[in-house]
Amino acid sequence: MSKIAVVGCGAMGSVYAGLMQRAGHEVHGVCLWPDHVAAVNANGLRVHGASGDHTVNLAFMGTSTDGIGVCDLVIIATKAFDVEAAAESVRSIVGSDTVIQTIQNGLGSPERVAGILGTERLAIGVVGGFGASVPSPGVAHHNGMEMIRFGAFQDLPRPALEASAEIWRSAGFTVKLFGDTDQMVWEKFIVNVAFSGTTCATELTIGQVMDNPSAWAVAEASAREAVAVAKAAGITLGVGDPIEYVRTLGSKIPNARPSMLLDYILKRRGEVDAIVGQVAVLGERYGVATPVTRTVADLIRARESGYVEQG
């Protein structure tokens, strides 16, 4: 049994926490949503969907890491714009043998975590094909659990990386380890770019985007721009035809609403800058035109300005 902290115990984090607790690990969840925390403490954490239907009592669920103590594994599962605050918050639960896994959509988060916690114990995580949501406080639903990948950020010893992966495997996840973390991240990133912005802008599910010629034209063009940027940056993509790869993964979770769409529905800040917006940023760096992703990102930012404080 391992002692685990999931910092950012929202939709995805709750799936991780629930299945790991069910496997017999000691899981501590941290979430800034008081209603979710209260519901889990009162009634347990229910996780249902592709993994079945399970309700578990976590070892701890709270709004901070206070009192948790040093953990074997710390999973930072917050949104990309919250990773610095999360990294600062876990200092007290990270020991000399702790593995830290940072799992965010988009690009740039591991570098920000490394700037705070160092590189010696840090792993990059990439997950996809979950379609996770919190339909009500205390309940997490997921449509699938297709992709779980990890790689050392820089200095994490291979045995420590493998031991952390075994924790996930023990909870029913299928894990693949990568040496080339740029490839690992970008193979997920092109799928995020294709579906996150398009579903957010249209309010369609992934399957509806794929079935709608106009929406799919935007999704495909977005993916192609991301692939062009990856090529210019020297990133290896080992997925064959990248558009078929995007469609194959999308077809596994047709009813899913990506987190950017869920954030829009709930009028919360989304991760447009870390996902769609990064294509334009890197396009400028490498001299690649990105008119579609730039337009999608600008439309989402304009809409968010009506309910998210700008700063």
C-alpha positions in Angstrom: 0.0 0.0 0.0 1.2 3.5 -0.9 0.4 6.9 0.6 -0.8 9.2 -2.1 -2.0 12.8 -2.3 -4.1 14.0 -5.3 -3.8 17.8 -5.3 -6.6 19.1 -7.6 -9.2 16.5 -6.8 -11.8 17.7 -9.4 -13.2 15.5 -12.1 -10.0 13.8 -13.3 -8.3 13.9 -9.9 -11.4 12.3 -8.3 -11.3 9.4 -10.7 -7.6 8.8 -9.9 -8.2 9.1 -6.1 -11.3 6.9 -6.1 -9.8 4.0 -8.0 -6.5 4.2 -6.1 -8.3 4.1 -2.7 -10.4 1.2 -4.0 -7.2 -0.6 -4.8 -6.2 -0.4 -1.1 -3.9 2.7 -1.1 -4.1 5.5 1.4 -5.4 8.4 -0.6 -5.5 12.0 0.5 -7.5 14.4 -1.7 -7.1 18.2 -1.9 -9.8 20.3 -3.6 -10.7 24.0 -3.4 -14.4 23.3 -4.1 -15.9 23.2 -0.6 -19.2 21.5 -1.7 -17.2 18.6 -3.3 -15.1 18.3 -0.2 -18.1 18.3 2.1 -20.0 15.7 0.0 -17.0 13.3 -0.1 -16.5 13.6 3.6 -20.2 13.0 4.3 -21.0 10.3 1.8 -17.8 9.0 0.4 -16.5 9.5 -3.2 -18.5 7.9 -5.9 -16.7 7.1 -9.2 -18.8 5.6 -12.0 -18.5 5.1 -15.7 -16.0 3.1 -17.6 -14.5 1.6 -14.4 -17.8 0.5 -13.0 -19.6 2.1 -10.1 -17.7 2.4 -6.8 -18.0 4.5 -3.6 -15.0 4.8 -1.4 -14.0 6.7 1.7 -10.7 8.5 1.2 -8.2 8.7 4.0 -8.6 12.4 3.8 -10.4 15.1 1.8 -9.8 18.7 2.4 -9.0 22.1 1.0 -5.3 22.1 1.9 -2.4 19.8 2.4 -2.2 20.7 6.1 -1.7 17.6 8.3 -1.3 15.0 5.4 2.4 14.3 6.0 5.0 13.0 3.6 3.6 10.9 0.8 5.0 8.2 -1.5 3.3 9.8 -4.5 2.0 13.3 -5.0 -0.2 13.9 -8.1 -0.7 17.5 -9.1 -3.9 17.4 -11.1 -4.9 21.0 -11.1 -5.7 23.2 -14.1 -2.6 24.5 -15.9 -3.0 28.0 -14.5 -3.0 26.7 -10.9 0.2 24.6 -11.0 2.5 27.1 -9.3 0.1 27.5 -6.3 -0.3 23.7 -6.1 3.5 23.1 -6.3 4.0 25.6 -3.4 1.3 23.8 -1.4 2.9 20.4 -1.6 6.3 21.2 -0.1 5.3 19.8 3.3 4.2 16.5 1.9 7.2 15.9 -0.4 10.1 13.9 1.1 13.4 12.7 -0.3 11.8 9.6 -1.8 8.5 11.1 -2.9 7.6 11.0 -6.6 5.8 14.0 -7.9 3.6 13.6 -11.0 2.3 16.8 -12.7 -0.6 16.1 -15.0 -2.1 19.0 -16.9 -3.6 19.7 -20.3 -1.5 21.7 -22.8 2.1 22.8 -22.6 4.4 24.4 -20.0 3.2 23.2 -16.7 6.0 20.8 -15.8 8.6 23.5 -16.3 6.7 25.8 -13.9 6.5 23.0 -11.3 10.2 22.2 -11.7 11.0 25.8 -11.0 9.4 25.4 -7.6 10.1 21.8 -6.6 13.2 21.0 -8.6 13.7 18.2 -11.1 15.0 15.3 -8.9 11.6 13.8 -8.1 9.5 15.1 -10.9 7.6 13.1 -13.6 5.4 14.4 -16.4 2.0 12.8 -16.8 -0.3 12.7 -19.8 -3.8 11.2 -19.6 -6.5 11.2 -22.2 -9.7 9.5 -23.3 -11.4 9.9 -19.9 -14.2 12.5 -20.6 -14.4 13.0 -16.8 -16.9 15.3 -15.1 -18.4 16.0 -11.6 -22.1 15.8 -12.2 -22.8 16.6 -8.6 -20.6 17.2 -5.5 -19.1 14.0 -4.3 -19.6 12.2 -7.6 -17.1 11.7 -10.5 -18.1 10.2 -13.8 -15.8 9.2 -16.7 -16.5 7.9 -20.1 -13.2 6.0 -20.6 -9.6 5.7 -19.4 -7.8 5.4 -22.6 -4.3 7.0 -22.2 -2.1 7.1 -19.1 1.6 8.0 -19.9 4.5 9.0 -17.7 8.1 10.0 -18.2 10.8 11.5 -16.1 11.0 15.3 -16.4 14.7 15.2 -16.1 16.5 13.6 -13.1 13.9 11.2 -11.7 15.6 7.7 -11.5 14.0 5.1 -13.7 13.2 2.7 -10.7 11.3 5.5 -9.0 9.3 6.2 -12.2 8.5 2.6 -12.6 7.4 2.3 -9.0 5.0 5.2 -9.4 3.6 3.7 -12.5 2.9 0.4 -10.6 0.6 2.3 -8.2 -1.5 3.3 -11.2 -1.5 -0.2 -12.6 -2.6 -1.6 -9.3 -5.7 0.6 -9.5 -6.7 -0.7 -12.9 -5.0 1.9 -15.2 -3.0 0.8 -18.2 0.3 2.8 -18.1 2.9 3.4 -20.7 6.3 4.9 -19.9 8.1 7.2 -22.3 11.7 8.2 -22.6 10.9 10.9 -25.1 8.6 13.1 -23.1 8.2 15.7 -25.9 6.7 13.0 -28.1 4.5 11.8 -25.2 3.1 15.2 -24.5 2.6 16.2 -28.1 0.7 13.1 -29.1 -1.9 14.0 -26.5 -1.6 17.7 -27.3 -2.8 17.5 -30.9 -5.9 15.6 -29.7 -6.5 18.3 -27.1 -6.1 21.1 -29.7 -8.5 19.4 -32.1 -11.4 18.8 -29.6 -11.0 21.2 -26.7 -11.4 24.5 -28.6 -14.0 23.2 -31.0 -16.3 21.7 -28.4 -15.9 24.7 -26.3 -16.8 27.0 -29.2 -19.7 25.0 -30.4 -21.0 23.3 -27.2 -21.0 20.0 -29.0 -19.7 16.7 -27.6 -16.7 15.1 -29.2 -18.9 12.7 -31.2 -21.1 15.5 -32.4 -18.0 17.5 -33.6 -16.8 14.5 -35.5 -20.3 14.0 -37.1 -20.8 17.7 -38.0 -18.9 18.6 -41.2 -18.5 22.3 -40.2 -17.3 21.6 -36.7 -15.0 18.8 -37.9 -13.5 21.1 -40.5 -12.4 23.4 -37.6 -11.2 20.5 -35.4 -9.2 19.0 -38.3 -7.6 22.3 -39.3 -6.7 22.9 -35.7 -5.0 19.5 -35.4 -3.2 20.1 -38.7 -1.8 23.4 -37.4 -0.6 21.7 -34.2 1.1 18.9 -36.2 2.8 21.5 -38.4 4.2 23.3 -35.4 5.4 20.0 -33.9 7.2 19.2 -37.2 8.8 22.6 -37.2 9.9 22.2 -33.6 11.5 18.8 -34.3 9.0 16.8 -32.3 8.5 13.1 -33.2 4.9 11.9 -33.5 4.7 8.1 -33.6 1.0 7.9 -34.4 0.9 7.3 -38.1 -1.7 9.5 -39.8 -2.3 12.1 -37.1 -5.8 13.0 -38.2 -6.8 9.3 -38.2 -5.2 9.1 -34.7 -7.3 12.1 -33.5 -10.5 10.5 -34.9 -9.7 7.1 -33.4 -9.2 8.5 -29.9 -12.3 10.8 -30.3 -14.4 7.8 -31.4 -13.7 6.1 -28.1 -15.4 8.8 -26.0 -18.1 10.3 -28.4 -20.3 11.5 -25.5 -17.5 13.3 -23.7 -17.4 17.0 -23.1 -13.8 18.1 -22.7 -12.9 20.2 -19.7 -12.8 23.5 -21.6 -16.4 23.0 -22.5 -17.4 22.0 -19.0 -15.6 25.1 -17.7 -17.6 27.3 -20.1 -20.9 25.7 -19.1 -20.0 26.4 -15.5 -18.7 29.9 -16.3 -15.2 29.2 -15.0 -11.9 30.1 -16.4 -10.7 27.5 -19.0 -7.3 26.4 -20.2 -7.4 28.1 -23.6 -4.0 29.7 -23.2 -2.3 26.4 -22.3 -4.0 24.4 -25.1 -5.3 26.1 -28.2 -3.4 29.4 -27.5 -0.1 27.6 -27.4 -0.3 26.6 -31.1 -0.3 30.3 -32.1 2.5 31.1 -29.6 4.8 28.4 -30.9 3.7 29.0 -34.5 5.1 32.5 -34.2 8.4 31.1 -32.8 8.8 28.5 -35.6 7.4 30.5 -38.4 4.2 28.4 -38.9 0.9 30.0 -39.8 -1.9 29.2 -37.3 -4.9 31.1 -38.4 -7.6 28.6 -37.3 -6.3 28.0 -33.8 -5.6 31.7 -33.3 -9.1 32.5 -34.2 -10.6 29.8 -32.1 -8.5 30.9 -29.1 -9.5 34.6 -29.6 -13.2 33.7 -29.8 -13.0 31.7 -26.5 -11.1 34.4 -24.8 -13.6 37.0 -25.9 -16.5 34.9 -24.6 -14.7 34.3 -21.3 -14.2 38.0 -20.8 -17.9 38.3 -20.0 -17.6 36.1 -16.9 -13.9 35.8 -15.9 -12.1 38.7 -14.3 -9.4 39.8 -16.6 -5.9 40.4 -15.3 
